[in-house]
């Protein structure tokens, strides 16, 4: 998928490894999570062609430790919805470093913009970049790359984009915008992207581009970005919400409004001024041993904000049509609460992301021409460690002890950021934790789902999501 000469050999090697992995998996069943209730008739149900519908789930920062923490917290005998997926593989997530020309050197610990651009476009790019190619520096725009959502629209499919973050954040942005820096989200946020404003003849901010794409269903947070005034083009002086309404897009701001929306026109639903509220809350992390074990407080999201399950269900209802649809759904604050060392916040977002996956898998069971794919954009910092550690065995990072539904203590520790400039003494409060560079799991059900088997790269998903 990468046209740069330096990547040809690398991707050929990845393809050989992936092919070997698929062959091994086929022989041993090592990557199969088959469930007797759904998967035994899976092949017979699926027609021998590409999927009509594609639903792609992205758990931001949901590496193997994060999904395992959610699984354990819910009780080890209970299965998550994602465990119903028939096929499981792994993806590498590396990005590249800025350079004036290839060869581009790998960056092993990527951000959400570069990884999102990988599956959205099938090509590698630098961190902070939204569906644009690499360049010599972050603030030097690259070449715009066509995205899987844009290709779906060209094929006449309906398209949707759902997130619990600001809908202009990196993951939702990669589908329907092109920007040198991910922070240029609204018209008032474009200081670092001056050549890309509409006043300068560019495509405008991420919010403006998402509206210009006339996405059929666009749901999430980030209302404040859309309430900013546009500085150039035919809508200069008006807000991005005004721009959306002028294009015939329905606009809603709460759960009741979303419930009442009809499918005759595109819909923009913005349910929070920033990121949507968390589902769970709980004890703060502290250095070393951590708190006395306690359970998380569930059902904390205000009732005026729809759950991710509700947004997913409504999006599917609105998108369903004879030609088919493409839908991306992001559980965004798994990552954000991992950064914040907020174990209950992180687990609650993972559990509720998994509930949304259940909505799609139930739909897929009744509509076997639907492909459901689930993955993470990158791994993150949380680690499950022993709750009985003491003395020199205590973790050096910030820890939280949670009482699981099995009545046992689950200890999570965060230690990818936190020491002072001397490299010895930890700072007083936990700073934003770093991502990690581990491979991430990929799950899939439906026609073409076996393409995720083995170890691949995130760019591989570009073709998988097109049913190729």
PyMOL commands that set and color helices and strands:
alter all, ss='L'
color gray80, all
select helices_A, chain A and resi 5-28+42-45+64-73+81-84+112-121+148-154+170-176+187-189+191-196+206-212+223-226+240-246+255-260+308-319+333-339+343-366+391-393+449-452+458-464
alter helices_A, ss='H'
color red, helices_A
select strands_A, chain A and resi 53-59+87-92+95-96+106-107+158-166+217-221+250-252+267-270+286-287+325-331+370-376+383-385+398-403+409-414+440-445+455-457
alter strands_A, ss='S'
color yellow, strands_A
deselect
rebuild
show_as cartoon
